[in-house]
Amino acid sequence: MSNNIITSEVINAEEHQYGQLKKVLGPAHIWALGVGIVLVGEFMGWNFTIAKGGSIGALIAMWAVGLLYVTLVMCNTEIGSVIPEAGGQYAMAKYILGPLAAFNVGLMIVFEYAMLEAANILVIGEIIKTIHPDVNSLPYIFLSLALLTVLNYRGIQATLTVNLVITAIAYVTIFILLFGTKFYVPEASLLRHEEMMSGLPYGWIGIIAAFQFGIWFYLGIEGTALGAEECRSTGRSLPVGALTGVVTLLVGATITWYVTSGLVNWVALGESVYPLYEAALATEIPFVIAALFVGTVLACLASASGCIADSGRSWFSMARDTLIPAWFGGVHPKYKTPYRAIVFLVPISLSFAFTGLLDQVIAFSILSGIYIYLLVGIMMLKFRQMYPLGNLNRGYIAPWHPYPAVFLIILTLMVFVGFYLGYAVNLLAGTVFYILASIWFVVHRYKFVDTHTFLKSKWPRPQGY
Amino acid sequence: MSGYAVSNWVAWVLAFALFGWLLYDFITTERKYSEDIILARVDEDEFMVNPAQEGGRENE
């Protein structure tokens, strides 16, 4: 340590508010955090639903999984609006389910986003490589990661403002493709749904199998809750940002399915790496092609940036609550960001990216996500039992309780079945990993957990306590 | 050397510059501030206030 080291004794902490993340986010930032992470799924990945279930199967999976996410956001937002802490579902789990569940949920969030981040930066490199054979993907992969990490390191507001702009541009490119097809003039329309689409080539089981890829349309929207601690007004920003985000995605998903299904044959679409870009190529309109190229790159950048923000905040929260070594809970004195957690996760994401097993990395990300969704449904049922309406004021109240939570649990179990049909070994391996992590936590780590630090919100005691 | 090869090198240089700055700032911060500042927690009463119970007030 340097002799010029600054301590709390020599600096007036009241002036600098050390240890606190900045409260600078509004509803638009929350929208950008959620939609920014997810939008990449409309540019790639979702189309494997067509390979599994055909065009109609994909549409059914898209809407069924869309319903899953509507219920998820409803549950998530109600609980999240009373927990103004970074960590999202992790913070919810610690108040509602306890330390072991919180540890698992925190770990699942970190892996969900760190792996998604790895996939995003790899895809950026692959897309840029298509410009010319002399273009090497590796420097662009490193540059993207460096740029986004530095942005996140220096502050959440600037990061999410950039995310807001690039997400909006990427979203607009989907509309450019839609209007480029002239769908509104039947005689001139480029869409040929009758020729390009299929029915249900593999029957109803194909629809269930398509569910796991239908997740791509929305995976990560639940990350909106991770910005709760940094909202100027959590009770307003979180519900408005998250609910408008899910509506944005439902509209974008429907347009994506409609346009691509009318431009690209279902067999080719089911195998495509860049379905929206491929649909743009099918229009043969240079402006539309260029727009979708830019849109795909920006969607990947926005997603990777949101993933860095969310995985870092989850790791930070676990450290601050003593579930993992407290060292990771450091806040940058100048930028007010969880800088140690952000920097620590960079090499981990890079190592995932360079396994070369992209589909396996993504499968583990999705598996981590659906385990969280299952727990959110259970948490919602328990939350309303512990704190009935009137017992604790909420920023948002999910209507029709308990149906959203019950639908969430049922639909998530259906996704598990779909996952089993496609990735049974991954399902088993991922489950064993979380069981082993739980054993480690109970045997070796739990004794270090400071229960006074762990729970700090001044909630009233639950009913029947 | 083609323009694309040059752009590859420019991307490498920018990436290393950004990672270099990140490492520099990380080490500087670790040396400049003590753990009690970096791991400090704001007064729980103020920090963990529930905005919903406060009528969604601005927390700035």
Interface residues (C-beta under 8 A of the other chain):
Chain A: M1 S2 N4 I5 I6 T7 S8 I11 A13 Q17 Y18 G19 Q20 K23 S81 V82 P84 E85 I131 H132 D134 V135 N136 P139 Y140 F142 L143 L145 A146 L147 T149 V150 Y153 C231 R232 S233 T234 G235 R236 R320 A326 W327 G329 G330 V331 H332 P333 K334 Y339 R340 V343 L392 N393 R394 G395 K456 S457 K458 W459
Chain B: S2 Y4 A5 S7 N8 W9 A11 W12 L14 A15 F16 L18 F19 W21 L22 D25 F26 T29 R31 K32 Y33 S34 E35 D36 I37 I38 L39 A40 R41 V42 E44 D45 F47 M48 V49 N50 P51 A52 Q53 G56 R57 E58 N59 E60
